[in-house]
Amino acid sequence: MSLVGRRDGRNFGYGRQLSYAGPQALKDMFGGGHYGTVKAHCDRWQVFVKWCRSEQGPGINYARRIDRKVLADYAAYLRDMVKLGDLAVSTAQNRLSSVNRTMAALRGDQCVKLPSPSKALGMQRTGVRQSVPQGQDREQVKQIVDALCRDHQQRAAAIVLLARATGMRLREAILADLLRLSREARYIGKINIQDGTKGGRAGASAPRWVGVDDHIRGALRFARQASPAGSRNLIAPHESYFDVLQGIVRPARDILHAQNLKGFHELRAAYACERYEQITQHLSPISGGHCCQIDRHLDRKARRQISYELGHGRIDVVAAYIGGRS
């Protein structure tokens, strides 16, 4: 058992640090199995813990002080991120669901939870994209990068280029091993996106190879130049991932919005639409293409490949990036 003290002790007996207690309680709850599920919950729990300790949060590191008001405040914080375009509704709901699950694991009851993450957010997730992704135009991306560089935000510019060129998530772009990817691009002609991936989808059991083109080579060169001294990624040796979110990503939002880009996630959708057009030689459904009606086999083939490149396990998720099949 992972319980390190009495259940009535600090953090319900799971240790002094909230960041340690949550994962230990989850491992107990799942009996040491369900690795991918546990890892996903743990990753989202750590995001919640960092918020709890931040100036925007309640400034706590003690599970017994987490009540429904704290959870409601966290939901409001996530809702603001969604409205800014920096977070998908589905991601926000998943984060709240994981906090619910982790609190139940810690407490051993269901007394402190948000009964409905969707109602707490006041937003319903949809599995099908309803608007054409911003950032498909390479010239617009160049203007965004130039604007960020003028503001001395080269690392944010590197995230933009990586996300648009490779379809990386924000976390993946920040944590990407730039030296390894550059070697793969040079010697293999494709790169394997492994760092910062979701739900335990990393390593030899979950390869995610993306073919290299000039845009990817350029993005990797730029990112290596923007990478802090002594680092293999976009995080300086003295920084944490959360430091980069607060100090680099957050200040870049205003520039993205001024350049008509809702958030970094739009660039991932732009990549998906571009890949669909490359594979099928048709516009993506959200852009007015009709391949799904002309050749359903080709449409499914494209969705399967895009799902693989984006790091998803199901092709139906691709509709959130390129549109549905109707």
Secondary structure, 3 states (H helix, E strand, C coil): CCCCCCCCCHHHHCCCCHHHHHHHHHHHHCCCCCHHHHHHHHHHHHHHHHHHHCCCCCCCCCHHHCCHHHHHHHHHHHHHHHHCCCCCHHHHHHHHHHHHHHHHHHHCCCCCCCCCHHHHHCCCCCCCCCCCCCCCCHHHHHHHHHHHHHCCCHHHHHHHHHHHHHCCCHHHHHHCCHHHHHHHHHHCCEEECCCCCCCCCCCCCCCCEEECCHHHHHHHHHHHHHCCCCCCCCCCCCCCHHHHHHHHHHHHHHHHHHCCCCCCHHHHHHHHHHHHHHHHCCCCHHHCCCHHHHCHHHHHHHHHHHHHHHCCCCHHHHHHHHCCCC
